[in-house]
Amino acid sequence: VPARARWEVQLRSWCRSLRDHVQTYPPLMLEMTSQGSFQPALLEAVAVLARVLRRAGLEGAALAAALRWVPQTVLGAVVLELARPDHLETPDHEAAAIYGSLATLSAADRAEYDDVLSHFVSPDLADLFEYSIDRLVDGVRAAAAEAAT
């Protein structure tokens, strides 16, 4: 995490770093809490996150919520990426798989996809992760504004 950067940059860096580390060592996901306690390395990483979130203006209950929510969101995204079948690796393949499965839905449910399915081919998985980080930053900003009032 860049020491002198704005908190938004630091948060984005922290999220990407956690993702990269877990993708490099997938068994870590199971080891993080496997003994009924949190591994010190995870707690150290979350302490870095706490400093970033304090810079954003979070304290107390809002900080505690964010310290659970941010890592869970990042790790959830990583779990989905790691579990993703190779044949769905590209957005084109994902859209084709969805399109191929629509026949099993009711007409009303199929209609919900009419105007959005073509948009599934635009973001790749990395962009989807970046979108998730953008929403995390928005959420932290909103939580900080709420805590300030």
C-alpha positions as CSV (number, residue, x, y, z in Angstrom):
1,V,0.0,0.0,0.0
2,P,1.6,3.3,-1.0
3,A,2.3,5.2,2.2
4,R,1.6,8.7,1.0
5,A,-1.2,8.1,-1.4
6,R,-4.8,9.1,-0.8
7,W,-6.9,6.6,1.1
8,E,-8.8,5.6,-2.1
9,V,-5.6,4.7,-3.8
10,Q,-4.5,2.8,-0.7
11,L,-7.7,0.9,-0.5
12,R,-7.6,-0.1,-4.1
13,S,-4.0,-1.2,-3.7
14,W,-4.8,-3.2,-0.6
15,C,-7.7,-5.0,-2.4
16,R,-5.5,-5.9,-5.4
17,S,-2.7,-7.1,-3.2
18,L,-5.0,-9.4,-1.2
19,R,-6.4,-10.7,-4.4
20,D,-3.0,-11.3,-6.0
21,H,-1.7,-13.1,-2.9
22,V,-4.7,-15.4,-2.5
23,Q,-4.6,-16.2,-6.3
24,T,-0.9,-17.1,-5.9
25,Y,-1.6,-19.3,-2.9
26,P,-5.2,-20.6,-3.2
27,P,-4.9,-23.0,-0.2
28,L,-4.6,-19.8,2.0
29,M,-8.3,-19.4,1.8
30,L,-8.8,-22.5,3.8
31,E,-6.0,-21.8,6.2
32,M,-7.0,-18.3,7.2
33,T,-9.4,-19.5,9.9
34,S,-9.1,-23.3,9.8
35,Q,-8.0,-23.6,13.4
36,G,-10.9,-21.6,14.8
37,S,-8.8,-18.5,15.0
38,F,-7.4,-16.0,12.6
39,Q,-3.9,-16.4,11.2
40,P,-1.5,-13.6,12.3
41,A,-0.7,-12.8,8.7
42,L,-4.3,-12.1,7.9
43,L,-4.7,-10.0,11.0
44,E,-1.6,-8.0,10.0
45,A,-3.1,-7.4,6.6
46,V,-6.4,-6.3,8.1
47,A,-4.4,-3.9,10.4
48,V,-3.1,-2.2,7.3
49,L,-6.6,-2.0,6.0
50,A,-7.7,-0.5,9.4
51,R,-5.1,2.3,9.0
52,V,-6.4,3.0,5.5
53,L,-10.1,3.1,6.6
54,R,-9.2,5.4,9.5
55,R,-7.7,7.8,7.0
56,A,-11.0,7.6,5.2
57,G,-12.8,8.8,8.3
58,L,-14.1,5.5,9.8
59,E,-14.0,4.8,13.5
60,G,-15.8,2.6,16.0
61,A,-18.8,0.5,14.7
62,A,-18.4,1.9,11.1
63,L,-14.7,0.8,11.1
64,A,-15.5,-2.6,12.6
65,A,-18.2,-3.2,9.9
66,A,-15.8,-2.1,7.1
67,L,-13.1,-4.4,8.5
68,R,-15.4,-7.3,8.0
69,W,-17.1,-6.2,4.9
70,V,-14.1,-5.2,2.7
71,P,-12.0,-8.3,3.1
72,Q,-15.1,-10.5,2.8
73,T,-16.0,-8.8,-0.5
74,V,-12.5,-9.1,-1.9
75,L,-12.2,-12.7,-0.8
76,G,-15.6,-13.6,-2.1
77,A,-14.7,-12.2,-5.5
78,V,-11.5,-14.2,-5.5
79,V,-13.3,-17.4,-4.5
80,L,-15.6,-16.9,-7.5
81,E,-12.6,-16.3,-9.8
82,L,-10.8,-19.4,-8.6
83,A,-13.9,-21.6,-9.0
84,R,-14.8,-20.3,-12.4
85,P,-14.7,-23.0,-15.0
86,D,-12.1,-22.5,-17.8
87,H,-14.9,-22.7,-20.5
88,L,-16.4,-19.5,-18.9
89,E,-13.1,-17.6,-18.8
90,T,-14.1,-14.9,-21.3
91,P,-17.2,-12.7,-21.2
92,D,-18.2,-14.0,-24.7
93,H,-18.3,-17.5,-23.3
94,E,-20.2,-16.4,-20.2
95,A,-22.8,-14.7,-22.3
96,A,-23.1,-17.7,-24.5
97,A,-23.6,-20.0,-21.5
98,I,-26.3,-17.7,-20.1
99,Y,-28.0,-17.5,-23.5
100,G,-27.9,-21.3,-23.8
101,S,-29.6,-21.7,-20.4
102,L,-32.3,-19.2,-21.0
103,A,-34.6,-21.8,-22.6
104,T,-35.1,-23.3,-19.2
105,L,-36.6,-20.1,-17.8
106,S,-40.1,-18.8,-17.9
107,A,-40.9,-16.2,-20.6
108,A,-41.1,-13.5,-17.9
109,D,-37.7,-14.4,-16.5
110,R,-36.1,-14.7,-20.0
111,A,-37.4,-11.2,-20.7
112,E,-35.3,-9.8,-17.9
113,Y,-32.3,-10.6,-19.9
114,D,-33.4,-9.1,-23.3
115,D,-31.9,-5.7,-22.8
116,V,-28.8,-6.7,-20.7
117,L,-27.4,-9.9,-22.1
118,S,-25.4,-8.0,-24.8
119,H,-23.7,-6.0,-22.1
120,F,-22.3,-9.2,-20.5
121,V,-19.6,-9.4,-23.2
122,S,-18.0,-6.0,-22.4
123,P,-16.2,-6.4,-19.0
124,D,-13.7,-9.1,-18.5
125,L,-13.1,-10.7,-15.1
126,A,-10.3,-8.2,-14.2
127,D,-12.7,-5.3,-15.0
128,L,-15.4,-6.9,-12.9
129,F,-13.0,-7.0,-10.0
130,E,-12.1,-3.4,-10.6
131,Y,-15.8,-2.6,-10.6
132,S,-16.1,-4.3,-7.2
133,I,-13.3,-2.2,-5.9
134,D,-15.0,0.9,-7.2
135,R,-18.1,0.0,-5.3
136,L,-16.1,-0.7,-2.1
137,V,-14.5,2.8,-2.4
138,D,-18.0,4.3,-2.9
139,G,-19.3,2.3,0.1
140,V,-16.4,3.4,2.4
141,R,-16.9,7.0,1.3
142,A,-20.7,6.8,2.1
143,A,-20.0,5.1,5.5
144,A,-17.5,7.9,6.3
145,A,-19.9,10.6,5.4
146,E,-22.7,8.9,7.4
147,A,-20.3,8.6,10.4
148,A,-19.4,12.3,10.2
149,T,-23.0,13.4,10.5
